[in-house]
Amino acid sequence: MSASQIFLIVVSGLGVIHGLFLAIFLWAYRKGNPLSNKLLSILLIVLSFRVGKSVFLEFAEDLDAKFIFIGLGTMMAIGPLFYLYAVSCIQKSFKWSQKQLLHFVPAIVAIAFGFWVNDMETMPPLLLLILFISYYGHYIGYLIKTYTYFTSQRRKELSDNTFKLLRLLFFGLLIVWVAYVLNLFDEIVPYVAGPVLYSVVAYLISFILIQKGYIQNLGSDKYRTTPVSEEQMGSIFSKVVTLVEEEKQFRDPDLTLKSLSLTLGVSPQVLSMVINRKGQKNFNNFINQHRVNEAIRLFNDGRHDNLTISTIAFEAGFNSISSFNSAFKKQTDKTPQVYRQQLMK
């Protein structure tokens, strides 16, 4: 074995070991968000196994095909773990449930297939192509899904630190994906480039996490310093429901978080916290949900068939057609025009 090969083994091997030690640290770490820490820990373990397989594949002779395909199968767990990690960072009420296991069905099937494989060389080229597209497509698909999700939350309740952390992890995982895709063209890019690049990414991300304090700040709820008990939150939310739903204050286009908080005699911060925790939505989405429901009621009431869509939008409390169209489609997956046309058929 040449000196260069030994160097590559040491560099890539240290990256795997570093990832495993960081995973153990996160699993036992008490600060921040415990569930998020554990999800990130499992993600690092899966990545370390996947990269460790690549190190063996590069330098070991006649590696069993089962080991290769089991390693590829674990790749299908990376995307779901990153997605659920992002959800746990953003949604303070997120809890693990059995339905989350559905995200890992492809990984379970792929790993089971790995145990079944005996000889890769006898597999049809078309089957190999389909498998590799499935593995790498699943990975990048979840990366895109997660990136779209947390960027869409940036203007809502997502803190800058959480956004920067998720973006950092996204680009780190994207770099690893690019490296492994390029490995498919091993005439151009050496296969060991993947493990080496992973090692560099692992050390770089670890350094930034420690320097910026992202992990310990992750569980820092922006409402933590607000002295409001569960009983008080329930009382405030009950008043919100009375004003918004029963007295239909959502129909006021000038209704804002500040104006509603003044009516209730609480601070905007407290009101925002109560609506987020009790209504599971931020203020804008909470109010728009009622406005869209009102618009749907008006559409379905035959007495309002002569009203234009814009009139109904304003009657429901929207102050612009664009915001009405956006909120309506978000809630119903249809534009107001399409919804009305389907009612008239």
Buried (B, 14 or more C-beta within 10 A) or exposed (E): EEEEEEEBBEBBBEBBBBBBEBBEBBBEBEEBBBBBBBBBBBBBBBBBBBBBBBBBBBBEEEBBBBBBBBBBBBBBBBBBBBBBBBBBBBEBEBEEEEEBEEBBEBBEEBBEBBEEBEEBEEBEEEEEEEBEEBBBEBBBEBBEBBBEBBBEBBEEBBBEBBBEBBBBBBBBBBBBBBBBBBBEEEEEBEBBBBBBBBBBBBBEBBEBBEEBEBBBBBBBEEBEEBEBEEEEBEEBBEBBBEBBEEEBBBBBBEBEBEEBBEBBEBBBBBBBBBBBBBBEBBBBBBBBBBBBBBBBEBBEEEEEEEBEBEEBBBBBBBEEEEBBBBBBBEBBEEBBEEBBEEEEE
